Amino acid sequence: MSFLTLDLNLLRVFDAVMTEQNLTRAANLLAMTQPAVSNALRRLRETLGDELVIRTAHGVKPTSRAAELWPVVRRALSDLEAAVTPDTFDVSRVNTTFRMAMADATAALWLPFLVRAVERDAPGLNVRMVPLTTREPRPMLLRGDVDLAIGFFPGVAAQLASGQNTAISQIRHERLYTGEYVCVMRKGHPLAKEELTLDSYCAAHHLLVSFSGRAKGLMDDALTELGRERRILLTVNQFFTAGRVVASSDLITVLPRHLIAATGMEDALIAKTLPFELPDVHVDMLWHERDARNPAHKWLREQLSASTEEGIGPFKKRR
């Protein structure tokens, strides 16, 4: 193969296919028909002497040669795009809608800051919230159901931070802040004025917040390691609901400290240190590679990141 005879447009198609790992979505991204994308991919296969992608039930997956080639192509196209794209971006002229997935309490913390930024600087930008019902939001991002997801995604964040499959990862992430879990109960609870011990914690009746409806949580995993267990009397899927129920009953729950205020019941609740160790709560922002260079999407991410420092509680920002 001679580079002089290579049709560079084929590399744009290759980049889109690698980004989406789905020919139909790649065609939509490029404003092309799917047969045209398939034809371009065939030509590149013939030129490079490699299949590049293999069909799967839900799209395509890259060959080892494609996985090695994509980071080089991605950097080259990014450099070229930066060289020919005007430096100026006027967010006040943006007219678009972004779909975001967050838990109810997380949204309650961020949205007031974001709305002020949009009304001040981006009057044509709209935000549509989508329910977050999982700790694994990557399928939503891959399908294009949402443009951004914010929350506690321990398995996803650990995999991305470790660099696993970095060369072909379609998901980007940023750590927004780190918080801690605390035990939450009403101020008049029988345990409110006592030191919370492991025995008293396990003897109490508990409320669990579970987006997916899973019957156990991180706390139960930690208790199992200690040879203990607790009685979960009620499972709910919203932090707001958890705050209302705990404030008016003798149930206790475990919440990230920063989300207590978002329940709307902060004055009626008290937080106590847990009698066992739990990992920190790392809250991450995830987005798809397809949006990484979108200036409006970048502006949105910058506002969400900046709002953490502006006033959402005493959190340690991770840079």
Phi, psi and omega in degrees: 000136175254129180299330181296334181260001181286128175283108185294341176298334179294331179289328175295319177295315179302316180298318180294319179295319178293323179295315185270331187051039179198124186292323180294314179293325177297319178297318178296320180298324183268357185059044178237168172277157179296320177300325179293321177294316179299320179294318179296321179294322177298317180297319180291324176301315181295322181292317185269347180069035180212148180294332178071308178224153179239133181292141176232180181297331186244007181159233178221156173232146186284150170284170179298324178296317179295320180296325177286324185283326189300314180302325179291315178295317181300315179296318181296316179293323178296317179296319179294318179298317180296326183287328185256350181271134178303144182289333186278136174227123183251101183294338180292344179262359181289137176226090185204170178235133175248140178255128184235141178246123177211159170290161185301315183289324177297316178298322180297330178283318188272322191299322178302320178293316182294319180299319178298319180294318180295313181295327181282317192242336187225069186297342180263005182263132179243149179235130177241121181276138179242136180302137175257112185240020185206157171268005180234082186275358184301318178302323178297320179288320181295321180283346184082017179291328177224159179260344184201142175228135179232132178167191179265104183238072191301315181293317181295310182299320180296320180292317180293319182292331182282349180084012178296128180056034182303321186298330184241009181293133179263354186252132176252157181209158175218132175281124182270313177197170179234130179233193182225153174275143175222159175273131185240136179210169178288155183296334179266012181295145179304335181267357189296326184258008180249160170291132181279114180258167179298321180295313182291327177296312182291332181282340183285166173267139192240153170246133179247132172265119182222115180296323186268351185087006178301139187282348181230158179231189179301323180299321181291325175297318179294319180293323179300321178296335178267001182075025182237169176210168180226165178262114176266104182280328185218136173241130179232168182244016179221138177293324179300314178299318180302315180298317181295317183291314182296325181292341183239022180209182176261014173287149172241157181217171176241125181227154166298135184305322185290346182266355181299315181299326183289347177286344182079005183238025186303321182292340182261358187243159175228143180250135180232149179295135179291147181274017177207164185275137171230151176297157174298158175267110177261119180258122186241153174251126182242143175210166183271151178305327182300335182259000187299325184256004177289115185298326178291319178294321177297319177299316179301313180297320180296322179293318180294320178292316181294328182294334177298317180284334185291328182168020177269070171073179185272074183251154178269110180285132179263124179252000000 
